[in-house]
Amino acid sequence: MEILNGFVDSVVGLFNSSGLCVLTWQNYVMIGISIILLYLAIKKQYEPLLLLPIAFGMLLVNLYPPIMAAPTDSSNGGLFYYLYQGVKLGIYPPLIFLGIGAMTDFGPLIANPKSFILGAAAQIGIFITFIGAILLGFDPKAAGSIGIIGGADGPTAIFVTSILKPEFLGPIAVAAYSYMALVPIIQPPIMKALTTKKERSVVMEQLRPVSKLEKIMFPVIVVILVAIFLPDAAPLVGMLMLGNLFKESGVVDRICKAAQNELMNIVTIFLGVTVGATATGEVFLSLDTLKIIALGLAAFCVGTACGVLFGKLMYKLTGGKVNPLIGSAGVSAVPMAARVAQKVGQKENPGNFLLMHAMGPNVAGVIGSAVAAGVLISILK
């Protein structure tokens, strides 16, 4: 009888510790959302390198919440808690920028400096959303963290939020990376609504060749200017330009490849799963989070629209030589936004090749979002 009672107690204890008793309805809702995101990543291939680890981290933390638990006097923390410190301490975003820099060709931007205008225009959404967030009741630091989602640059959003409003890091990071992944869905309707068929069909002239000296000087000059005039943006821009200098110098091929591949891949995995793991049901399904997601979408849409509208202005000023679609790439989701501009343009004119032209505003947007981040940090911290 004693053995039977012990067996029953064990079964009851096992059941009480299972997810059937521990998980809440919020967890099940988030599990459903994570499965939808996994579908988009795998079946639709919407930025799977980002969306898949984020969705799986979201799935795992809602199935097994202790994986994100903080350490106590009697127990260690969960695995994701320790990996998350790289996000919380602002370590992962600059490392991601190092890898991005090592993979980026600033040639199209150097060849067409006017692209800087389009990259800057797309950042307007950040500041419009900043104002909107304040009007909706968020404090200035929270509003700055929400607004930066409009740059469509996940590492930058994480970097800013970890400094200004760490408690909002989870929903802001998930929103930023989700919208980056959904660029192919969000941008085309805005681009088509704001342009005519004639404008979308414009074939742009081939860019001039850029010398190796120009490509080497560019990262050095940019980091000097940014570090002097906007020191708070120096960590992101500095690592971006260091990675680019690895690539363009041609003398450190081994570490350039490490930054492009091994380092970038490892940090992307850690960043993705831990960002997803912040999306627990209790935290994510709240009114503030829903406001953040809505404002983030608004920021991204406004940024895209501003880039396209400035592209239309350049179309007029140049007598029809600039295709306005390239302005949408200024949101800095590299290289997705440039590929979307190419795809939309080629639908209108099969002989149109906008990819390299769109890469100018695209990489300008990366610099622009980092500069906008520095401005918000310097004003609000």
DOPADO-441628 format. One record per residue (C-alpha): x, y, z. Coordinates in Angstrom, 1 decimal. Layout:
<bators>
BATOR,u,v,w
BATOR,X,Y,Z
...
</bators>
This chain:
<bators>
BATOR,u,v,w
BATOR,0.0,0.0,0.0
BATOR,2.8,2.4,0.9
BATOR,4.5,1.7,-2.5
BATOR,1.1,2.4,-4.3
BATOR,0.7,5.7,-2.4
BATOR,4.2,6.7,-3.3
BATOR,3.5,5.9,-7.0
BATOR,0.3,7.9,-6.9
BATOR,2.1,10.9,-5.3
BATOR,4.8,10.7,-7.9
BATOR,2.2,10.7,-10.7
BATOR,0.3,13.6,-9.1
BATOR,3.6,15.6,-8.6
BATOR,4.5,14.9,-12.2
BATOR,1.2,16.1,-13.4
BATOR,1.2,19.3,-11.2
BATOR,4.6,20.2,-12.6
BATOR,3.6,19.7,-16.2
BATOR,2.6,22.4,-18.6
BATOR,-1.1,21.3,-18.3
BATOR,-1.1,22.8,-14.8
BATOR,1.6,25.5,-15.1
BATOR,0.8,27.2,-18.4
BATOR,-1.8,30.0,-18.6
BATOR,-4.1,30.9,-21.5
BATOR,-1.6,33.7,-22.4
BATOR,1.1,31.1,-22.9
BATOR,-1.1,29.1,-25.3
BATOR,-1.9,32.3,-27.3
BATOR,1.8,33.0,-27.6
BATOR,2.5,29.4,-28.6
BATOR,-0.1,29.9,-31.4
BATOR,1.6,33.2,-32.5
BATOR,5.0,31.5,-32.5
BATOR,3.8,28.7,-34.8
BATOR,2.4,31.3,-37.2
BATOR,5.8,33.0,-37.2
BATOR,7.5,29.7,-37.8
BATOR,5.2,29.1,-40.8
BATOR,6.1,32.5,-42.2
BATOR,9.8,31.9,-41.7
BATOR,9.9,28.3,-43.2
BATOR,7.1,28.2,-45.7
BATOR,7.1,31.9,-46.9
BATOR,10.8,32.4,-46.1
BATOR,10.2,35.9,-44.6
BATOR,13.7,36.6,-43.3
BATOR,14.1,33.1,-41.8
BATOR,17.6,33.8,-40.3
BATOR,15.9,36.2,-37.9
BATOR,12.3,35.1,-37.7
BATOR,13.0,31.4,-37.2
BATOR,15.1,31.7,-34.0
BATOR,12.8,34.5,-32.7
BATOR,9.7,32.3,-33.2
BATOR,11.4,29.2,-31.7
BATOR,12.6,31.2,-28.6
BATOR,9.0,32.5,-28.2
BATOR,7.7,28.9,-28.5
BATOR,10.2,27.5,-26.0
BATOR,9.8,30.1,-23.3
BATOR,6.0,29.8,-23.3
BATOR,6.2,26.0,-23.1
BATOR,8.9,26.1,-20.4
BATOR,9.0,29.5,-18.7
BATOR,11.9,28.6,-16.3
BATOR,14.4,28.7,-19.3
BATOR,14.3,32.5,-18.9
BATOR,14.2,32.5,-15.1
BATOR,16.7,34.7,-13.2
BATOR,19.0,33.0,-10.7
BATOR,18.0,32.8,-7.0
BATOR,19.9,32.0,-3.8
BATOR,19.0,28.4,-4.2
BATOR,19.1,27.8,-7.9
BATOR,20.8,28.9,-11.1
BATOR,19.1,30.9,-13.8
BATOR,17.7,29.4,-17.0
BATOR,19.9,29.0,-20.1
BATOR,18.2,31.9,-21.9
BATOR,18.6,34.2,-18.9
BATOR,22.4,34.1,-19.3
BATOR,22.4,34.4,-23.1
BATOR,20.1,37.4,-22.8
BATOR,22.7,39.3,-20.9
BATOR,24.3,40.1,-24.2
BATOR,21.1,41.8,-25.3
BATOR,20.6,43.5,-22.0
BATOR,24.2,44.9,-21.7
BATOR,24.2,46.1,-25.3
BATOR,26.9,43.6,-26.5
BATOR,25.1,41.8,-29.3
BATOR,23.9,44.8,-31.4
BATOR,27.4,46.3,-32.0
BATOR,28.7,42.7,-32.9
BATOR,25.8,42.4,-35.4
BATOR,26.9,45.7,-36.9
BATOR,30.4,44.5,-37.2
BATOR,29.2,41.5,-39.3
BATOR,26.9,43.8,-41.3
BATOR,29.8,46.1,-42.1
BATOR,31.9,43.2,-43.2
BATOR,29.2,42.2,-45.7
BATOR,28.3,45.6,-46.9
BATOR,29.4,47.3,-50.1
BATOR,29.1,51.1,-49.6
BATOR,30.1,51.6,-53.3
BATOR,26.5,52.5,-54.4
BATOR,26.3,55.1,-51.7
BATOR,29.7,56.5,-52.5
BATOR,28.9,56.6,-56.2
BATOR,25.6,58.4,-55.6
BATOR,25.9,60.5,-52.4
BATOR,22.3,61.8,-53.0
BATOR,21.3,58.4,-51.5
BATOR,22.1,59.9,-48.1
BATOR,19.0,62.1,-48.5
BATOR,16.7,59.2,-49.1
BATOR,18.3,57.3,-46.2
BATOR,17.8,60.3,-43.9
BATOR,14.2,60.8,-45.2
BATOR,13.2,57.3,-44.2
BATOR,14.2,58.1,-40.6
BATOR,11.5,60.7,-40.3
BATOR,9.1,58.0,-39.2
BATOR,11.2,57.5,-36.1
BATOR,10.6,61.1,-34.9
BATOR,7.0,61.2,-36.0
BATOR,6.3,58.0,-34.0
BATOR,8.2,59.5,-31.0
BATOR,5.7,62.3,-30.9
BATOR,2.8,59.9,-31.4
BATOR,4.0,57.7,-28.5
BATOR,4.2,60.7,-26.2
BATOR,0.6,61.7,-27.1
BATOR,-0.5,58.2,-26.3
BATOR,0.8,58.5,-22.8
BATOR,4.3,57.0,-23.0
BATOR,7.2,58.8,-21.2
BATOR,9.9,60.3,-23.5
BATOR,12.4,57.4,-22.9
BATOR,9.7,54.9,-23.8
BATOR,8.6,57.0,-26.8
BATOR,12.2,57.1,-28.1
BATOR,12.6,53.4,-27.8
BATOR,9.3,52.8,-29.6
BATOR,10.1,55.3,-32.3
BATOR,13.4,53.7,-33.3
BATOR,11.4,50.7,-34.5
BATOR,10.7,52.9,-37.6
BATOR,14.3,52.5,-38.6
BATOR,13.6,48.8,-39.3
BATOR,16.9,48.0,-37.7
BATOR,16.6,45.4,-35.0
BATOR,20.1,45.8,-33.4
BATOR,19.7,49.5,-33.2
BATOR,16.2,49.2,-31.6
BATOR,17.7,46.8,-29.0
BATOR,20.7,49.1,-28.4
BATOR,18.5,52.2,-27.8
BATOR,16.0,50.4,-25.7
BATOR,18.6,48.7,-23.5
BATOR,19.8,52.2,-22.6
BATOR,16.6,54.2,-22.4
BATOR,13.8,51.7,-21.4
BATOR,15.1,48.2,-20.6
BATOR,11.7,47.0,-19.3
BATOR,10.3,47.4,-22.8
BATOR,13.1,45.5,-24.5
BATOR,11.1,42.3,-25.2
BATOR,8.1,43.7,-27.1
BATOR,10.2,46.4,-28.9
BATOR,12.8,43.8,-30.0
BATOR,10.1,41.4,-31.2
BATOR,8.2,44.1,-33.0
BATOR,11.4,45.5,-34.7
BATOR,12.6,42.1,-35.9
BATOR,9.1,41.0,-36.9
BATOR,8.6,44.1,-39.1
BATOR,12.0,43.6,-40.6
BATOR,11.0,40.1,-41.5
BATOR,7.7,41.3,-43.0
BATOR,9.2,43.9,-45.3
BATOR,8.0,42.1,-48.4
BATOR,4.4,42.3,-47.1
BATOR,4.3,45.8,-45.6
BATOR,6.2,47.9,-48.1
BATOR,4.8,47.1,-51.6
BATOR,1.3,48.4,-51.0
BATOR,2.7,51.7,-49.7
BATOR,5.2,52.0,-52.6
BATOR,2.4,51.4,-55.2
BATOR,0.0,53.7,-53.5
BATOR,2.4,56.6,-53.6
BATOR,3.8,56.2,-57.1
BATOR,2.5,56.1,-60.6
BATOR,3.3,53.3,-63.1
BATOR,5.4,55.7,-65.1
BATOR,7.5,56.5,-62.0
BATOR,7.9,52.9,-61.1
BATOR,9.1,52.1,-64.6
BATOR,12.0,54.6,-64.6
BATOR,15.3,52.9,-65.6
BATOR,18.2,54.6,-63.8
BATOR,21.6,55.2,-65.3
BATOR,24.4,52.9,-64.4
BATOR,26.4,54.0,-61.3
BATOR,30.0,55.1,-61.8
BATOR,32.9,52.8,-60.7
BATOR,34.2,53.5,-57.2
BATOR,37.9,53.2,-56.5
BATOR,39.4,51.1,-53.7
BATOR,40.9,54.2,-52.1
BATOR,37.4,55.8,-51.8
BATOR,36.0,52.6,-50.2
BATOR,38.9,52.5,-47.7
BATOR,38.6,56.2,-46.8
BATOR,34.8,56.1,-46.4
BATOR,34.5,54.1,-43.2
BATOR,37.4,56.0,-41.6
BATOR,35.9,59.4,-42.5
BATOR,32.4,58.4,-41.3
BATOR,33.5,57.1,-38.0
BATOR,35.6,60.2,-37.3
BATOR,32.7,62.5,-38.1
BATOR,30.1,60.5,-36.1
BATOR,32.4,60.0,-33.1
BATOR,33.2,63.7,-32.9
BATOR,29.7,65.1,-33.5
BATOR,27.5,62.4,-32.1
BATOR,29.5,60.2,-29.6
BATOR,26.4,58.2,-28.5
BATOR,26.2,56.7,-32.0
BATOR,29.9,55.7,-32.0
BATOR,29.5,52.1,-30.7
BATOR,27.2,51.1,-33.5
BATOR,28.6,53.2,-36.4
BATOR,32.2,52.4,-35.2
BATOR,31.6,48.6,-35.3
BATOR,29.8,48.9,-38.7
BATOR,32.7,50.8,-40.2
BATOR,35.3,48.5,-38.6
BATOR,33.6,45.5,-40.3
BATOR,33.6,47.4,-43.6
BATOR,37.2,48.3,-43.3
BATOR,38.0,44.6,-42.7
BATOR,36.3,44.0,-46.1
BATOR,37.6,46.9,-48.1
BATOR,41.3,46.9,-46.9
BATOR,41.9,43.4,-48.3
BATOR,44.6,42.7,-45.8
BATOR,42.6,40.8,-43.1
BATOR,40.7,38.3,-45.1
BATOR,40.6,35.7,-42.3
BATOR,39.0,37.9,-39.7
BATOR,36.7,39.5,-42.3
BATOR,35.3,36.1,-43.1
BATOR,35.0,35.3,-39.4
BATOR,32.9,38.5,-38.9
BATOR,30.8,37.7,-42.0
BATOR,30.1,34.1,-41.1
BATOR,31.0,32.5,-37.7
BATOR,30.6,35.6,-35.5
BATOR,27.5,36.9,-37.3
BATOR,25.8,33.5,-37.3
BATOR,26.5,32.8,-33.6
BATOR,25.4,36.2,-32.4
BATOR,22.3,36.0,-34.7
BATOR,21.3,32.7,-33.0
BATOR,21.8,34.1,-29.5
BATOR,20.1,37.3,-30.3
BATOR,17.1,35.7,-32.0
BATOR,16.3,33.1,-29.5
BATOR,16.7,35.3,-26.5
BATOR,14.7,38.2,-28.0
BATOR,11.9,35.6,-28.8
BATOR,12.2,34.3,-25.2
BATOR,11.3,37.7,-23.8
BATOR,7.8,37.3,-25.4
BATOR,6.1,35.5,-22.5
BATOR,2.3,35.5,-22.5
BATOR,2.1,37.6,-19.3
BATOR,4.4,40.3,-20.6
BATOR,3.5,40.3,-24.3
BATOR,-0.3,40.3,-24.0
BATOR,-0.8,43.7,-22.4
BATOR,-2.2,47.0,-23.5
BATOR,1.2,48.7,-23.6
BATOR,2.6,45.9,-25.8
BATOR,-0.3,46.2,-28.2
BATOR,0.3,50.0,-28.4
BATOR,4.1,49.4,-29.0
BATOR,3.3,46.9,-31.8
BATOR,0.8,49.3,-33.4
BATOR,3.2,52.3,-33.1
BATOR,6.1,50.3,-34.4
BATOR,4.1,49.4,-37.5
BATOR,3.1,53.0,-37.9
BATOR,6.7,54.1,-37.6
BATOR,7.8,51.6,-40.3
BATOR,5.0,52.6,-42.6
BATOR,5.7,56.3,-42.2
BATOR,9.4,55.8,-42.7
BATOR,8.8,53.8,-46.0
BATOR,6.3,56.5,-47.1
BATOR,8.7,59.4,-46.4
BATOR,11.5,57.6,-48.3
BATOR,9.2,57.1,-51.3
BATOR,7.9,60.7,-51.2
BATOR,11.5,62.1,-51.1
BATOR,12.2,59.8,-54.0
BATOR,9.3,61.4,-55.9
BATOR,10.8,64.8,-55.1
BATOR,14.1,63.7,-56.5
BATOR,12.3,62.3,-59.6
BATOR,10.8,65.7,-60.2
BATOR,14.1,67.6,-59.5
BATOR,16.2,65.4,-61.8
BATOR,13.7,65.4,-64.7
BATOR,12.6,61.8,-64.2
BATOR,16.0,60.3,-63.8
BATOR,15.4,58.8,-60.3
BATOR,13.0,56.0,-59.7
BATOR,11.1,56.9,-56.5
BATOR,10.9,53.2,-55.4
BATOR,14.5,53.3,-54.3
BATOR,13.5,55.7,-51.5
BATOR,11.6,52.9,-49.7
BATOR,15.0,51.1,-49.2
BATOR,16.1,53.9,-46.9
BATOR,14.5,52.1,-43.9
BATOR,17.8,50.2,-43.5
BATOR,16.4,46.6,-43.5
BATOR,19.5,45.4,-45.5
BATOR,19.2,44.0,-48.1
BATOR,15.5,43.1,-48.0
BATOR,14.2,46.6,-48.6
BATOR,16.5,46.9,-51.7
BATOR,15.3,43.6,-53.0
BATOR,11.7,44.7,-52.5
BATOR,12.4,47.9,-54.5
BATOR,14.0,45.8,-57.3
BATOR,11.0,43.4,-57.3
BATOR,8.3,46.0,-57.5
BATOR,10.2,48.0,-60.1
BATOR,10.8,44.9,-62.3
BATOR,7.1,44.0,-62.2
BATOR,6.4,47.3,-63.9
BATOR,9.3,47.1,-66.3
BATOR,11.0,43.7,-66.8
BATOR,14.2,45.5,-68.0
BATOR,14.5,47.5,-64.9
BATOR,17.4,46.7,-62.5
BATOR,17.1,48.8,-59.4
BATOR,19.0,46.7,-56.9
BATOR,22.3,48.5,-56.9
BATOR,20.6,51.9,-57.0
BATOR,18.4,50.9,-54.0
BATOR,21.4,49.6,-52.1
BATOR,22.6,53.3,-51.8
BATOR,19.6,54.4,-49.7
BATOR,19.6,51.0,-48.0
BATOR,23.1,51.3,-46.5
BATOR,22.6,55.0,-45.9
BATOR,19.6,54.0,-43.8
BATOR,21.8,51.8,-41.7
BATOR,24.0,54.8,-40.9
BATOR,21.0,57.0,-40.6
BATOR,19.2,54.8,-38.0
BATOR,22.4,54.6,-36.0
BATOR,22.7,58.3,-36.1
BATOR,19.0,58.7,-35.1
BATOR,19.7,56.3,-32.2
BATOR,22.6,58.5,-31.1
BATOR,20.4,61.6,-31.2
BATOR,17.7,60.0,-29.1
BATOR,20.1,58.6,-26.6
BATOR,22.0,61.9,-26.2
BATOR,18.7,63.8,-25.7
BATOR,16.8,61.4,-23.5
BATOR,19.3,59.4,-21.4
</bators>
